[in-house]
C-alpha cells in the first residue's frame, strides 16, 4: 500500500541504540552479522529524499538514512549495469575481473562474495535482476532470476523462509527504476508534476516533466520494496544484526548520467544500517568505492580478505567517524551498446576524465536522443539558450 508506515519504524528502533558506539573489537564475541544488499537499477545518487531531492517520495529510504550511515561520497567503478554489479560482488575493477562490457558474463574463475561467505556457512541468495551470466550462478545457494515487473515478487517468500541456523547474504536486485518506466502508478497522488524540481542540466520543455515523473514513480516503487524488506527483517528479529545496504548500480537513465563518468553516472546513494555495530548514525563524507564493499563485508564477517581484492575495507569508520579510507576513487567506461574506452580519477574536489577512444566516448550519438529531455536540450542549444 503506497505510503504505508512499515513496522520496522517502531518506536524502539527510533530510539538511540545503546550499542551504537561499540567498536568492532568489542563485538568480536557476537554472532556473525547477516548481510542484505538492496540494489536499484539506474537510480541517481541524488534522486532520493535523503540526498536532498525535494520532489521524490522515498519515506523508507529516508528513514533508513536517518537511523543509519549515509555516505555522501560513494562511487561505482563504472556506470554500466553488468560491470558495476560484478565489481561489487568481486571487490575488483571491471578490467580486472573480466566483465567490462554490458551483457558479458562474469568468468567462473572469479570468486564472488557469495562463494566466500558460503564457504564460511552463510546461506547465499540472489533474487531479482541477475545480468551476470551463468558461470558464477553456482556460487550462490539460490538464484531467482526474475525478469517480470520490478523483479521483486519473490522477496516476501524468500524473507519468510530464511534458515534459522545460518547467517545469510542476500543480493536483492530490483529492476526499478530502469526504463521503460511502467511501475509505480500507485504513487501518482504523491506527486504534482507542475512543481517537480528539475535536476541540474535539465531544460523544461514538452514532455520533460512527464518523463521525469515516470522515473520518480519507479523510484518510489523501489522505496516501497525497501520498506517491505526492512519490515520482514524486523518481524523475524533479524534487523538488529543485519548489515543492510541500499545503493544503485549506476546513474539515472538520462543524459550525462548513465554510461558516463561524471558524478551523475558513477556516484551512488549509499546507506548502511546495522544497529548492533555500525557506529554513530549520520552523514559520512569519506570517499569510498564499490570495490570496497566486498572487503568490508568479509571483515565484518570476520573472514580473510583475498589478496587479489582491489578494494579496502571501510569498517574502521564505524569506530572512528573521521577515518579517511582513500584519497581517490577510480572508474572506467567500456562498451555499453556502443564502443567506448574512458578512465577517470576522482578526489574529494576534482574529477579527471580521459577519453581513450576519440572516435567514440562522449562524441557518440546519445542513447536518449528520442527522449523528451534530450529533445528539449537540443532545442535550447539551437536557440542559444544553454549556459
C-alpha positions in Angstrom: 0.0 0.0 0.0 1.6 3.3 -1.0 2.6 5.5 1.9 2.4 2.6 4.4 4.5 3.1 7.6 6.3 -0.2 8.0 6.7 -2.0 11.3 10.5 -1.7 11.3 9.9 2.0 12.1 8.6 1.1 15.5 9.3 3.4 18.4 12.0 1.2 19.9 14.0 1.4 16.7 13.7 5.2 16.6 15.4 5.4 20.0 19.2 5.8 20.0 20.7 2.4 20.0 22.6 1.7 23.2 25.1 -0.5 21.4 25.7 2.0 18.6 29.2 3.1 19.9 30.6 -0.4 20.3 33.8 -0.9 18.4 34.4 -3.8 16.1 36.8 -5.4 18.7 34.1 -5.4 21.4 31.7 -7.0 19.1 34.0 -9.9 18.3 32.1 -12.4 20.5 28.8 -11.6 18.8 27.2 -13.8 16.2 28.4 -13.1 12.6 26.1 -10.5 11.1 23.8 -11.1 8.2 24.2 -9.0 5.0 21.5 -7.7 2.7 22.4 -5.5 -0.3 19.3 -3.9 -1.9 20.4 -2.6 -5.3 18.4 -0.4 -7.6 18.7 -0.3 -11.3 19.6 3.2 -12.7 18.9 5.2 -9.5 20.6 8.5 -9.5 22.6 9.4 -6.3 20.6 12.5 -5.6 17.2 11.2 -6.7 16.3 10.2 -3.1 14.8 12.5 -0.4 17.7 11.7 2.0 20.1 13.1 -0.6 18.3 16.4 -0.9 15.8 15.8 -3.7 12.7 17.8 -2.7 10.4 16.1 -5.2 10.8 12.4 -4.9 8.8 10.3 -2.4 11.1 7.9 -0.6 10.0 7.6 3.0 11.6 4.2 3.8 15.0 5.0 2.4 14.9 8.4 4.1 14.1 6.8 7.5 16.8 4.3 7.0 19.3 7.1 6.3 18.2 8.8 9.5 18.8 5.7 11.6 21.9 4.6 9.7 25.0 5.9 7.9 24.5 8.0 4.8 27.7 8.1 2.8 27.8 11.2 0.6 30.9 10.4 -1.5 30.3 6.8 -2.6 31.3 5.9 -6.1 30.9 3.0 -8.5 33.6 1.6 -10.7 31.6 2.1 -13.9 28.2 3.4 -15.0 27.1 0.2 -16.7 24.8 -2.4 -15.1 26.6 -5.8 -15.5 30.1 -4.5 -14.9 29.1 -2.4 -11.9 27.4 -5.3 -10.2 30.4 -7.6 -10.9 32.7 -5.1 -9.2 30.6 -5.0 -6.1 30.5 -8.8 -5.8 34.2 -9.4 -6.5 35.9 -6.3 -5.0 37.7 -5.8 -8.3 37.6 -3.3 -11.1 35.9 -4.4 -14.4 39.2 -4.6 -16.3 40.5 -7.0 -13.6 37.6 -9.3 -13.1 36.9 -9.9 -16.8 33.5 -8.3 -17.0 34.0 -5.0 -18.8 31.1 -4.8 -21.3 27.3 -4.9 -21.0 25.9 -8.4 -21.2 29.3 -10.1 -20.7 29.3 -13.0 -18.2 31.4 -12.9 -15.1 34.1 -15.6 -15.6 33.8 -18.7 -13.4 37.4 -18.1 -12.2 36.2 -15.1 -10.2 35.2 -15.6 -6.6 32.2 -13.7 -5.6 31.1 -12.6 -2.1 28.5 -15.4 -2.3 31.2 -18.1 -2.7 33.5 -16.7 0.0 30.7 -16.3 2.5 29.1 -19.6 1.5 32.4 -21.4 2.4 32.0 -19.9 5.9 28.5 -21.3 6.3 26.4 -18.4 5.1 23.2 -19.0 3.2 23.5 -17.0 -0.1 20.7 -15.9 -2.4 20.4 -13.6 -5.4 16.8 -12.6 -6.2 15.6 -10.3 -8.9 17.8 -9.0 -11.7 20.8 -11.1 -12.4 22.6 -9.9 -15.6 26.0 -11.6 -14.8 25.9 -14.6 -17.0 25.7 -18.3 -16.0 29.3 -19.0 -15.0 29.0 -17.9 -11.3 25.4 -18.7 -10.5 26.5 -21.9 -8.8 28.4 -19.8 -6.3 25.0 -18.9 -4.7 22.8 -21.4 -2.9 19.9 -19.9 -4.8 19.5 -17.6 -7.8 16.0 -16.4 -8.5 16.3 -14.6 -11.9 13.1 -12.6 -12.3 12.5 -10.5 -15.5 8.9 -9.6 -14.7 8.0 -6.2 -13.4 10.4 -4.9 -10.7 11.8 -8.4 -10.2 10.9 -8.3 -6.6 7.9 -10.7 -6.4 10.0 -13.5 -4.8 11.3 -11.3 -2.0 8.5 -11.7 0.6 8.5 -15.6 0.4 12.3 -15.6 0.4 12.5 -13.4 3.5 10.0 -15.6 5.3 11.9 -18.8 4.6 15.4 -17.9 5.8 17.2 -20.7 7.7 17.2 -20.2 11.4 20.6 -21.8 12.0 22.8 -20.0 9.4 23.7 -16.4 8.8 22.6 -15.1 5.4 23.8 -12.9 2.5 21.0 -11.6 0.2 21.6 -9.8 -3.0 18.2 -8.2 -3.7 18.3 -6.6 -7.2 15.3 -4.6 -8.3 14.8 -3.6 -11.9 13.4 -0.3 -10.8 13.8 2.5 -12.0 15.2 1.2 -15.3 13.4 2.2 -18.5 10.8 1.6 -19.7 9.0 3.1 -16.7 5.9 1.1 -16.1 5.8 0.7 -12.3 4.8 3.0 -9.5 1.5 4.4 -10.8 0.0 3.8 -7.4 2.2 6.7 -6.1 0.7 9.3 -8.5 -1.1 11.0 -5.7 2.2 11.8 -4.0 3.4 13.9 -6.9 2.5 17.2 -8.5 4.1 17.2 -12.0 3.9 21.0 -12.3 6.1 21.5 -9.2 8.8 18.9 -9.8 12.3 20.2 -9.3 14.3 19.5 -12.4 17.8 18.1 -11.8 20.8 20.2 -12.8 21.4 20.1 -16.5 17.7 19.6 -17.4 15.7 22.1 -19.6 12.0 22.3 -19.1 10.0 21.6 -22.2 7.4 19.4 -23.9 7.1 16.0 -22.2 10.1 16.6 -19.9 8.2 16.6 -16.6 6.1 13.6 -17.6 9.3 11.7 -18.4 10.8 12.7 -15.1 7.6 11.8 -13.2 7.5 8.3 -14.7 11.1 7.8 -13.4 10.3 9.1 -10.0 7.3 6.9 -9.7 9.6 3.9 -10.1 12.0 5.3 -7.5 9.0 5.3 -5.1 8.2 1.8 -6.1 11.7 0.7 -5.2 11.4 2.6 -1.9 8.3 0.6 -1.1 10.2 -2.6 -1.7 13.0 -1.5 0.6 10.4 -0.9 3.3 8.9 -4.3 2.9 12.4 -5.9 3.2 13.0 -4.0 6.4 9.6 -4.9 7.7 10.3 -8.6 7.2 13.7 -8.5 8.8 12.3 -6.7 11.8 9.4 -9.1 12.2 11.8 -12.0 12.3 14.2 -10.4 14.7 17.0 -10.1 12.2 17.2 -6.4 11.8 19.4 -5.7 14.8 22.3 -7.8 13.5 21.8 -7.4 9.7 24.0 -5.1 7.7 21.6 -3.6 5.3 23.0 -1.6 2.3 20.8 0.4 -0.1 22.5 1.6 -3.3 22.3 1.8 -7.1 24.3 0.2 -9.9 24.7 3.4 -11.9 23.2 6.8 -12.5 19.8 7.8 -13.6 18.8 6.8 -17.2 19.1 10.3 -18.6 21.7 12.4 -20.5 25.1 12.9 -18.8 24.3 10.2 -16.2 24.0 6.5 -17.0 27.1 5.3 -19.0 29.0 8.4 -18.2 31.9 9.0 -15.8 30.6 12.3 -14.5 29.2 12.2 -10.9 25.7 11.7 -12.1 26.9 8.5 -13.7 29.2 6.9 -11.1 28.1 8.4 -7.8 25.6 6.3 -5.9 23.3 6.7 -2.9 24.8 4.5 -0.2 23.1 3.9 3.0 24.2 1.4 5.6 22.2 0.3 8.6 23.5 -2.1 11.3 22.2 -1.3 14.8 24.5 -3.8 16.6 27.8 -2.4 15.3 27.7 0.4 12.7 28.8 3.3 15.0 27.3 6.7 15.2 24.4 7.3 12.7 24.6 10.3 10.4 26.3 11.7 7.3 29.8 10.3 6.5 31.8 12.2 3.8 34.7 9.7 3.2 35.4 8.7 -0.3 34.5 5.0 -0.8 34.4 2.8 -3.9 32.2 -0.1 -4.9 35.3 -2.3 -4.7 35.4 -1.5 -1.0 32.1 -3.2 -0.3 33.3 -6.9 -0.6 36.4 -6.5 1.7 34.2 -4.6 4.2 31.6 -7.4 4.4 34.3 -10.0 4.7 36.0 -8.1 7.6 32.6 -7.7 9.4 32.0 -11.4 8.9 35.5 -12.0 10.5 36.7 -13.7 7.3 40.0 -13.3 5.5 40.1 -10.8 2.6 41.7 -12.4 -0.5 44.9 -10.7 -1.7 43.6 -10.1 -5.2 40.7 -7.9 -4.0 41.4 -4.4 -5.0 39.2 -2.6 -2.6 39.9 -1.6 1.0 37.6 -2.1 4.0 35.7 1.0 5.3 34.8 -0.8 8.5 37.2 1.4 10.5 34.8 4.3 10.1 32.3 2.6 12.5 34.7 3.2 15.4 36.3 6.4 14.0 33.9 8.6 12.1 36.7 10.8 10.8 38.8 8.0 9.5 39.9 8.6 5.9 39.6 5.5 3.7 41.2 6.6 0.4 42.5 9.7 -1.4 41.0 8.8 -4.8 38.3 6.6 -6.4 38.7 5.2 -9.9 36.2 4.4 -12.6 36.1 3.2 -16.2 33.8 3.3 -19.2 33.8 0.4 -21.6 31.4 -0.9 -24.2 27.7 -0.3 -23.4 25.7 -0.7 -26.6 28.4 1.4 -28.4 32.2 1.3 -28.2 33.9 3.4 -25.5 37.1 3.4 -23.6 37.4 6.1 -20.9 39.1 6.2 -17.5 38.5 8.6 -14.6 40.1 9.5 -11.3 38.0 11.3 -8.6 39.2 13.1 -5.5 37.1 14.9 -2.9 37.3 18.0 -5.0 38.3 17.2 -8.6 37.4 14.8 -11.4 39.9 13.9 -14.1 38.4 12.0 -17.1 40.2 10.8 -20.1 38.7 9.6 -23.4 41.0 7.0 -24.8 38.7 6.3 -27.8 38.5 9.7 -29.6 36.1 8.4 -32.2 33.6 7.4 -29.6 33.1 8.2 -25.9 31.2 11.4 -25.3 31.1 12.1 -29.0 28.8 9.2 -29.9 25.1 9.8 -30.5 23.2 10.0 -27.2 21.2 6.9 -26.2 18.4 9.3 -25.2 18.2 11.4 -28.4 14.5 10.3 -28.8 13.5 11.2 -25.2 11.8 14.5 -24.3 14.6 15.7 -22.0 17.2 15.3 -24.8 15.0 17.0 -27.4 14.4 19.9 -25.0 18.2 20.2 -24.6 18.8 20.3 -28.3 16.1 22.9 -28.9 17.6 25.1 -26.2 21.1 24.6 -27.8 19.8 25.6 -31.2 18.2 28.7 -29.7 21.4 29.6 -27.9 19.7 29.3 -24.5 22.2 26.9 -22.8 24.9 28.1 -20.5 
